[in-house]
Amino acid sequence: MTSHVMRGRGGTVSPWLGLAGFGGAVAVAALLGGLGVAGTAGEYQGLEQPAWAPPSAVFGPVWTVLYVMIAVSGWLVWRRTGWSPALNWYAVQLVLNAIWTPIFFGFGQYGLALVDIVILWVSIGVTVWKFRPVSKAAAGLLLPYWAWVTFATALNAAIWLMNH
């Protein structure tokens, strides 16, 4: 991989600094999620859930892999376009991702969390669609995330229906 620099209004940015920036943004989203679920394993287990609901221990490892893929995906697009409208959609989905956990666990608002995750699901789809012409690899890196959010949306809906 070449190590050329991105040029923008603020001068030049090393691609590795850009990757660190995307990693940092995703880490903030993950941290908000982590803070939102700290000490909630018992709450999750105490909810009425469908038989297909995974144990709480599954979520951390899955999200760790997905967050790395999300960061690399955004970085790949940024490397080609700088900040672009496609990355605006990326930012929207990242914010929606970050706020879902506090809504669901912190506030126990399963219906509102369902609204958030449905909008998140649509935003991921738009992001994939916007990323594809720029970088098929970047779009492809978001597909497992989109699939997991599809599953999480169904789980959120089931929990909301079973617990309200």
trRosetta pair geometry for C-beta under 8 A, 3 or more apart (Angstrom, degrees):
i j d omega theta_ij theta_ji phi_ij phi_ji
1 15 8.0 -133 148 106 119 156
3 14 7.4 -9 -179 -157 94 89
3 15 6.2 -139 -146 31 57 118
3 16 7.4 -8 -140 -24 102 103
4 15 7.0 66 68 -33 51 120
5 12 4.1 28 148 -175 138 114
5 13 6.3 152 -169 65 89 35
5 14 5.8 -50 -112 -93 91 41
5 15 7.0 -136 -109 -29 40 74
6 12 6.7 147 74 -156 47 60
6 13 4.7 -19 59 58 102 94
6 15 6.8 113 -22 -79 95 67
6 18 6.3 74 5 -61 136 142
6 78 7.3 -37 -88 151 160 87
6 79 7.0 -125 -71 -129 116 45
6 82 5.8 144 -172 -94 122 83
7 11 7.4 -80 -141 159 66 29
7 12 5.5 -30 -96 -97 66 75
8 11 7.2 -3 62 52 68 29
8 12 7.8 138 22 -99 69 28
8 13 6.7 5 16 -3 114 113
8 82 5.4 143 -88 -142 111 131
8 83 7.4 59 -125 11 145 94
10 13 7.4 49 83 -51 109 104
13 17 5.5 -124 -176 81 84 120
13 18 5.5 95 134 -59 119 96
14 17 4.2 92 62 3 93 104
14 18 6.9 -153 95 -6 51 83
15 18 5.3 -52 -152 35 37 118
15 19 6.5 41 150 -21 67 100
15 75 7.9 92 -174 -180 82 107
15 79 6.0 37 -131 -112 110 106
16 19 5.5 -43 -147 33 37 113
16 20 6.5 41 150 -19 63 101
17 20 5.5 -50 -150 36 35 115
17 21 6.5 42 147 -24 63 102
18 21 5.4 -51 -152 31 33 115
18 22 6.6 28 153 -13 65 101
18 75 5.9 128 128 -140 97 92
18 78 5.7 -170 -179 116 127 134
18 79 6.9 142 107 -75 153 75
19 22 5.8 -54 -149 39 34 106
19 23 6.1 36 151 -18 66 107
19 71 7.4 77 -167 152 69 105
19 72 7.6 13 -138 -107 100 60
19 75 4.8 43 -105 -133 68 150
20 23 5.5 -54 -144 41 32 114
20 24 6.1 36 153 -24 65 105
21 24 5.6 -52 -146 34 29 112
21 25 6.5 29 155 -19 63 103
22 25 5.7 -49 -146 34 34 111
22 26 6.4 29 156 -13 65 107
22 71 4.5 133 131 -163 98 77
22 72 7.5 143 114 -66 139 21
22 74 4.6 175 -139 86 127 115
22 75 4.3 -127 19 -61 159 92
22 78 6.9 -159 -61 9 126 146
23 26 5.9 -60 -148 42 30 107
23 27 6.0 34 152 -24 66 109
23 71 4.7 60 -89 -163 54 149
23 75 8.0 12 -35 -54 74 131
24 27 5.4 -53 -143 35 31 115
24 28 6.5 37 155 -23 64 99
25 28 5.8 -49 -154 28 32 112
25 29 6.9 30 148 -14 62 103
25 71 7.4 153 62 -113 86 89
25 74 7.6 -68 70 90 134 164
25 91 8.0 -71 -177 -114 143 78
25 94 6.4 10 149 173 108 159
26 29 5.6 -51 -153 37 38 113
26 30 6.2 38 149 -18 68 106
26 67 4.9 143 163 -172 119 92
26 68 7.8 150 123 -79 155 25
26 70 5.4 147 -117 92 131 110
26 71 4.2 -97 1 -70 150 99
26 74 7.7 180 -51 20 112 136
26 94 6.9 -100 -97 -135 62 122
27 30 5.4 -54 -144 40 34 112
27 31 6.0 39 153 -25 67 104
27 67 7.5 100 -78 166 47 135
28 31 5.6 -50 -144 34 30 113
28 32 6.5 33 155 -19 62 102
28 98 7.1 -8 119 -112 80 139
29 32 5.9 -52 -152 34 30 111
29 33 6.5 29 150 -15 62 107
29 67 7.3 -177 81 -126 108 112
29 94 5.2 -108 -71 -176 147 87
29 95 7.7 -116 -103 -86 109 27
29 97 5.4 34 -174 96 131 110
29 98 3.9 -107 -134 -77 76 100
30 33 5.5 -57 -152 41 34 113
30 34 6.0 36 150 -22 68 106
30 63 6.7 145 -126 148 101 116
30 64 7.9 75 -140 -99 142 53
30 67 5.1 15 -69 -112 128 158
31 34 5.4 -51 -142 37 32 113
31 35 6.2 32 157 -18 65 103
32 35 5.9 -52 -146 37 29 109
32 36 6.2 32 151 -22 61 110
32 98 4.4 49 68 -168 144 95
32 99 7.4 -32 142 -73 140 41
32 101 6.8 146 124 56 78 120
32 102 6.7 -60 168 -30 95 114
33 36 5.4 -58 -149 36 31 115
33 37 6.5 7 161 -3 66 109
33 63 7.1 -138 116 -174 152 157
33 97 7.4 -42 -61 148 126 82
33 98 6.5 -112 -43 -134 86 50
33 100 7.5 10 -105 66 99 85
33 101 4.0 123 -133 -8 68 155
34 37 6.3 -69 -145 45 28 94
34 38 6.5 53 153 -54 65 90
34 101 8.0 36 -15 135 22 167
35 38 5.7 -26 -147 -9 34 118
35 102 7.7 2 93 -78 92 99
36 40 7.7 -22 137 -6 57 148
36 101 3.4 127 87 127 147 104
36 102 4.1 -112 -109 -68 122 59
36 104 7.6 76 157 56 127 83
36 105 5.0 121 157 60 87 118
36 106 5.1 -78 -141 -36 84 107
37 40 4.7 -103 -158 41 57 122
37 41 7.7 69 169 -53 96 63
37 44 7.9 17 -149 -42 103 127
37 59 7.7 -123 -164 103 171 146
37 101 5.7 -72 -38 -167 93 122
37 105 5.3 136 -94 -3 61 175
39 42 7.6 -26 170 22 61 102
40 43 4.4 -48 -162 39 75 120
40 44 5.8 80 137 -26 86 94
40 56 7.9 -173 101 -138 74 144
40 105 4.6 -9 -132 -157 169 128
41 44 5.7 -52 -149 36 32 112
41 45 6.3 28 154 -15 65 108
41 56 4.4 174 -132 93 86 164
41 57 8.0 41 -130 -55 127 66
42 45 5.7 -56 -145 41 31 109
42 46 6.0 32 154 -23 65 111
43 46 5.6 -61 -147 38 28 113
43 47 6.9 40 152 -34 62 96
43 105 6.7 117 90 -144 143 89
44 47 6.0 -46 -160 13 33 114
44 56 4.8 114 83 -82 147 120
44 105 7.7 -31 -63 -105 93 109
45 56 6.6 -75 -50 -21 88 121
47 159 5.6 14 156 -149 139 109
47 162 7.4 97 163 94 88 114
47 163 5.5 -41 -155 -75 93 146
48 159 7.4 153 81 -138 64 61
48 162 4.0 -134 103 148 112 118
48 163 5.4 173 41 -70 95 84
49 53 3.8 -48 165 6 128 159
49 155 7.7 2 -152 -160 100 91
49 158 7.0 67 -157 118 54 114
49 159 6.0 -11 -107 -94 72 89
49 162 6.8 175 -82 73 20 157
50 53 5.3 128 61 -32 69 92
50 155 7.2 -126 31 -124 114 66
50 158 4.4 -35 -28 169 118 152
50 159 7.9 -96 -7 -58 83 62
50 162 7.3 -165 -51 -36 67 147
53 155 5.9 111 -111 -138 86 111
53 158 7.5 -149 -66 92 106 136
53 159 7.6 86 -98 -67 138 102
54 58 4.0 -49 150 35 134 154
54 59 7.3 151 93 -49 122 75
55 58 5.7 115 66 -14 67 98
56 59 6.1 -42 -168 11 51 115
57 60 6.9 -48 -166 23 44 108
57 61 7.9 25 153 1 68 105
58 61 6.8 -74 -166 45 39 100
58 62 6.0 28 154 -16 77 119
59 62 5.9 -66 -145 42 30 109
59 63 5.9 21 165 -14 70 113
60 63 6.2 -64 -144 41 22 104
60 64 6.3 28 158 -27 62 106
61 64 5.6 -51 -147 28 31 116
61 65 6.8 26 159 -12 63 103
62 65 6.3 -62 -160 37 31 105
62 66 6.2 23 151 -14 67 113
62 148 6.4 158 164 -132 123 142
63 66 5.4 -57 -140 44 36 112
63 67 5.9 39 161 -25 71 104
64 67 6.1 -54 -146 33 24 108
64 68 6.9 25 154 -17 59 104
65 68 6.0 -57 -157 33 32 110
65 69 6.6 27 151 -15 66 108
65 144 7.8 -51 121 120 109 145
66 69 5.6 -59 -151 39 35 111
66 70 6.1 38 152 -24 69 105
66 144 6.4 -140 -106 109 88 104
66 145 4.8 121 -158 -95 109 86
66 148 6.1 -78 -89 32 147 157
67 70 5.4 -48 -143 34 34 115
67 71 6.4 36 157 -20 65 103
68 71 5.9 -55 -151 35 30 110
68 72 6.4 24 155 -14 65 108
69 72 5.9 -56 -145 40 31 108
69 73 6.1 38 155 -26 65 108
69 141 4.5 -170 -176 -179 93 95
69 142 7.2 169 137 -79 106 38
69 144 6.4 33 89 56 172 117
69 145 6.3 -162 91 -41 121 110
70 73 5.7 -54 -148 33 28 116
70 74 6.7 25 157 -14 62 105
70 94 7.3 136 165 -96 132 97
70 141 7.4 178 -76 135 27 106
70 142 6.9 73 -106 -104 66 78
70 145 5.8 90 -72 -83 98 155
71 74 6.2 -59 -153 37 29 106
71 75 6.3 28 153 -18 64 112
72 75 5.5 -59 -147 40 32 115
72 76 6.3 38 155 -27 67 102
72 138 7.8 -152 122 -114 70 71
72 141 5.9 -127 86 -158 102 162
73 76 5.9 -52 -151 27 28 111
73 77 7.0 20 155 -11 61 103
73 90 7.7 -173 111 -126 101 125
73 131 6.8 -7 176 -145 103 159
73 137 7.9 -158 -115 123 68 69
73 138 4.4 112 -158 -159 70 72
73 139 7.6 126 -151 -53 113 17
73 141 3.9 -160 -75 84 104 126
73 142 5.2 98 -141 -50 166 89
74 77 6.0 -60 -156 38 34 106
74 78 6.1 33 151 -19 69 110
74 87 6.5 90 -153 -126 92 94
74 90 5.0 127 -108 -178 105 150
74 138 7.4 125 -54 -153 18 116
75 78 5.5 -56 -144 39 32 114
75 79 6.3 41 155 -28 66 101
76 79 5.8 -48 -151 26 29 115
76 80 7.0 16 154 -8 59 106
76 135 4.7 -165 136 134 115 169
76 137 5.9 -124 -167 90 164 105
76 138 4.0 -159 80 -75 125 107
76 141 7.5 130 12 11 140 143
77 80 6.0 -67 -157 41 35 103
77 81 5.9 -23 167 25 73 114
77 84 7.0 -113 156 41 106 120
77 86 5.7 -119 -176 105 144 129
77 87 6.1 175 108 -69 126 93
77 90 7.2 -178 55 -46 147 149
77 131 5.4 -88 -78 -127 132 91
77 134 5.0 59 -130 113 87 144
77 135 5.6 -135 -81 20 65 123
77 138 4.9 118 -47 -163 89 169
78 81 6.7 -83 -127 58 24 76
78 82 6.5 21 -163 -142 65 15
78 83 6.8 4 -125 -75 92 49
78 84 7.9 -168 -104 8 50 93
78 87 6.3 69 -78 -88 85 142
80 134 5.3 156 85 -178 142 98
80 135 6.0 174 -4 -49 147 110
81 84 3.9 -22 137 -33 134 139
81 86 6.9 81 58 38 163 119
81 87 7.4 -172 84 -21 122 114
81 134 5.9 -49 -33 -137 126 134
83 87 5.3 -109 -150 69 62 145
84 87 5.2 101 53 7 64 99
84 88 7.6 -105 109 -9 43 84
84 134 7.6 160 68 -92 157 151
85 88 5.2 -39 -154 19 44 118
85 89 7.2 44 151 -14 65 95
85 130 6.9 -123 110 -155 85 137
86 89 6.0 -53 -165 33 39 110
86 90 6.7 44 139 -21 66 105
86 127 7.0 101 -175 -146 76 61
86 130 3.7 175 -121 144 89 116
86 131 5.7 131 -177 -73 131 57
86 134 6.0 -121 18 -10 172 146
87 90 4.7 -41 -146 33 47 123
87 91 6.4 54 152 -23 68 96
88 91 5.7 -50 -152 33 33 112
88 92 6.6 36 148 -21 63 102
89 92 5.5 -49 -148 32 36 115
89 93 6.5 31 156 -15 66 103
89 123 6.2 -179 -171 -168 83 81
89 126 5.1 -129 -152 111 140 106
89 127 4.4 -174 124 -85 112 75
89 130 5.3 127 34 23 148 152
90 93 6.2 -58 -151 38 28 105
90 94 6.4 28 152 -21 63 109
90 127 5.2 110 -79 -135 60 124
90 131 7.7 84 -69 -66 110 114
91 94 5.6 -57 -148 36 31 113
91 95 6.5 31 155 -18 66 103
92 95 6.0 -57 -152 35 30 108
92 96 6.4 26 153 -14 65 108
92 123 5.1 -133 110 -149 107 135
92 127 7.9 -163 59 -63 95 111
93 96 5.6 -54 -146 41 35 112
93 97 6.1 43 152 -25 66 105
93 120 5.9 99 -146 -152 75 70
93 123 3.9 177 -82 123 87 116
93 124 5.1 113 -138 -71 145 62
93 127 5.4 -63 -8 -30 145 143
94 97 5.5 -50 -148 33 31 117
94 98 6.4 32 153 -22 63 105
95 98 5.6 -54 -147 34 32 112
95 99 6.4 17 160 -10 66 109
96 99 6.3 -62 -143 41 28 101
96 100 6.7 46 156 -43 62 98
96 116 5.9 174 -164 -177 88 86
96 117 7.8 147 158 -97 107 33
96 119 5.8 -139 -134 101 145 99
96 120 4.0 -174 128 -88 127 89
96 123 5.8 131 22 33 150 154
97 100 6.1 -46 -156 6 29 115
97 120 5.9 117 -67 -139 62 131
98 101 7.5 -64 -178 24 33 100
99 102 6.0 -60 -158 45 52 105
99 103 5.9 52 149 -24 79 110
99 116 6.3 -127 97 -150 100 145
100 103 5.8 -67 -153 39 30 111
100 104 6.0 17 160 -13 70 113
100 113 5.7 87 -160 -152 74 89
100 116 5.0 178 -98 117 79 131
100 117 5.6 74 -125 -72 132 86
100 120 6.5 -24 -59 -38 130 153
101 104 5.9 -59 -138 42 28 104
101 105 5.7 -13 178 20 69 113
101 106 7.2 72 129 -12 66 99
102 105 6.8 -67 -119 59 22 81
102 106 3.9 -12 -158 17 65 138
102 107 6.6 54 150 -8 69 95
103 106 7.0 9 -36 50 13 95
103 107 5.6 -35 -148 41 39 119
103 109 5.2 -70 179 65 79 108
103 112 5.4 -122 -175 107 122 105
103 113 4.4 163 111 -83 110 82
103 116 5.7 125 46 -3 162 154
104 107 7.7 71 26 53 9 77
104 108 7.5 27 169 -109 34 22
104 109 7.1 -96 -93 63 30 61
104 110 6.3 58 -135 -102 75 56
104 113 3.8 74 -75 -110 84 158
104 156 6.9 -91 -108 -124 131 107
105 108 7.2 12 -162 -69 19 54
107 112 7.5 -26 96 63 132 136
109 112 3.9 -5 142 36 121 118
109 113 5.8 141 96 -24 74 87
110 113 5.5 -52 -143 38 30 115
110 114 6.4 39 152 -26 62 101
110 156 6.7 177 -166 -171 83 78
110 159 5.7 -132 -146 110 136 97
110 160 3.9 179 135 -97 115 82
110 163 6.2 98 -5 74 164 117
110 164 6.6 -141 62 -54 125 112
111 114 5.5 -49 -152 28 32 115
111 115 6.9 35 149 -17 63 98
111 160 5.3 120 -73 -151 59 131
111 164 6.8 49 -45 -77 109 157
112 115 5.6 -46 -153 31 39 113
112 116 6.5 41 148 -18 65 103
113 116 5.4 -52 -149 37 36 115
113 117 6.2 29 155 -17 69 106
113 156 5.7 -134 116 -155 105 127
113 160 7.6 -168 62 -72 98 118
114 117 5.9 -55 -141 38 30 105
114 118 6.4 33 157 -21 64 104
114 153 7.4 95 -145 -154 72 71
114 156 4.9 169 -93 134 76 115
114 157 5.7 97 -129 -83 126 64
114 160 5.3 -36 -42 -32 135 157
115 118 6.0 -56 -150 34 28 110
115 119 6.6 23 154 -12 63 107
116 119 6.0 -63 -154 41 30 107
116 120 6.1 35 149 -23 67 108
117 120 5.0 -46 -143 36 38 120
117 121 6.3 47 152 -27 65 98
117 149 6.7 -170 -169 -169 95 93
117 152 6.3 -129 -156 115 141 101
117 153 4.9 -178 131 -100 119 80
117 156 5.3 125 32 22 156 165
118 121 5.6 -45 -150 29 32 115
118 122 6.8 31 151 -14 62 102
118 153 6.3 101 -80 -139 62 124
119 122 5.7 -52 -151 38 35 111
119 123 6.2 37 150 -21 66 108
120 123 5.5 -58 -146 39 30 113
120 124 6.4 33 155 -22 66 101
120 149 6.1 -128 118 -161 111 139
121 124 5.9 -50 -150 31 29 110
121 125 6.7 30 150 -18 61 105
121 146 7.3 97 -147 -151 69 75
121 149 5.3 -180 -94 131 79 118
121 150 6.6 100 -131 -82 122 59
121 153 5.6 1 -56 -61 140 146
122 125 5.6 -56 -155 36 34 114
122 126 6.5 32 151 -17 68 104
123 126 5.7 -51 -145 37 34 110
123 127 6.2 38 152 -22 65 105
124 127 5.5 -55 -149 36 32 115
124 128 6.4 36 152 -21 66 102
124 142 6.3 -178 -169 172 94 118
124 145 6.4 -150 -145 114 137 104
124 146 4.7 173 134 -98 133 89
124 149 6.0 138 -2 45 159 156
125 128 5.7 -50 -148 33 31 111
125 129 6.3 31 152 -17 63 108
125 146 6.6 102 -71 -134 65 131
126 129 5.5 -56 -149 39 33 115
126 130 6.1 29 154 -16 68 108
127 130 5.8 -57 -143 41 30 107
127 131 5.9 27 157 -20 66 111
127 142 6.3 -150 106 -152 111 167
128 131 5.8 -59 -141 39 26 109
128 132 6.4 42 158 -42 62 100
128 139 4.9 90 -159 -153 70 88
128 142 5.1 -149 -86 87 91 131
128 143 6.9 87 -120 -73 136 68
128 146 6.4 -14 -44 -53 140 147
129 132 6.1 -40 -150 9 26 117
129 139 7.8 101 -53 -129 15 122
130 133 7.6 -62 -175 29 33 96
130 134 7.5 12 144 0 63 117
131 134 5.6 -79 -160 48 45 107
131 135 6.1 -48 175 57 87 80
131 138 4.5 -124 -179 108 123 110
131 139 4.2 168 98 -74 106 79
131 142 6.8 116 40 4 156 138
132 135 7.8 -105 -135 70 17 38
132 136 6.1 36 -151 -102 65 59
132 139 4.1 42 -80 -68 68 161
134 138 6.6 -24 92 47 100 140
135 138 3.7 68 89 5 117 110
135 139 6.6 169 94 -9 64 80
136 139 5.6 -54 -148 40 36 111
136 140 6.0 38 152 -22 67 109
137 140 5.5 -56 -145 39 29 114
137 141 6.4 36 154 -26 64 103
138 141 5.8 -50 -150 28 30 113
138 142 7.2 25 152 -15 59 104
139 142 6.1 -64 -163 33 35 109
139 143 7.4 51 144 -42 64 93
140 143 5.6 -33 -158 -1 43 119
141 144 7.7 -49 -177 24 39 97
141 145 7.8 31 137 -3 61 114
142 145 5.1 -61 -161 45 56 120
142 146 5.8 60 143 -27 82 103
143 146 5.5 -51 -143 35 34 113
143 147 6.3 36 156 -20 65 104
144 147 5.5 -52 -147 37 34 114
144 148 6.3 35 154 -19 67 104
145 148 5.8 -55 -147 37 29 109
145 149 6.3 26 154 -15 64 107
146 149 5.8 -55 -145 40 30 109
146 150 6.5 41 149 -27 62 101
147 150 5.5 -48 -154 27 32 117
147 151 6.8 30 150 -13 63 102
148 151 5.6 -53 -154 38 36 111
148 152 6.1 35 148 -18 68 108
149 152 5.2 -50 -137 42 37 114
149 153 6.1 47 155 -28 65 99
150 153 5.8 -50 -151 28 27 113
150 154 6.9 25 151 -14 60 103
151 154 5.9 -56 -155 36 33 109
151 155 6.3 30 150 -17 67 108
152 155 5.4 -53 -144 40 35 113
152 156 6.1 41 154 -23 67 103
153 156 5.7 -49 -144 35 30 112
153 157 6.4 31 154 -19 62 106
154 157 5.7 -54 -148 37 30 112
154 158 6.3 30 154 -19 64 107
155 158 5.7 -54 -146 37 31 110
155 159 6.2 29 156 -17 66 107
156 159 5.9 -57 -146 39 28 108
156 160 6.2 29 155 -20 64 108
157 160 5.8 -55 -147 36 28 112
157 161 6.3 24 157 -15 64 108
158 161 5.9 -58 -147 39 29 108
158 162 6.1 18 158 -11 66 114
159 162 5.9 -63 -140 44 28 105
159 163 5.7 -7 170 8 66 123
160 163 6.6 -78 -133 51 18 90
160 164 5.9 3 178 -16 63 123
161 164 7.0 -59 -124 30 17 100
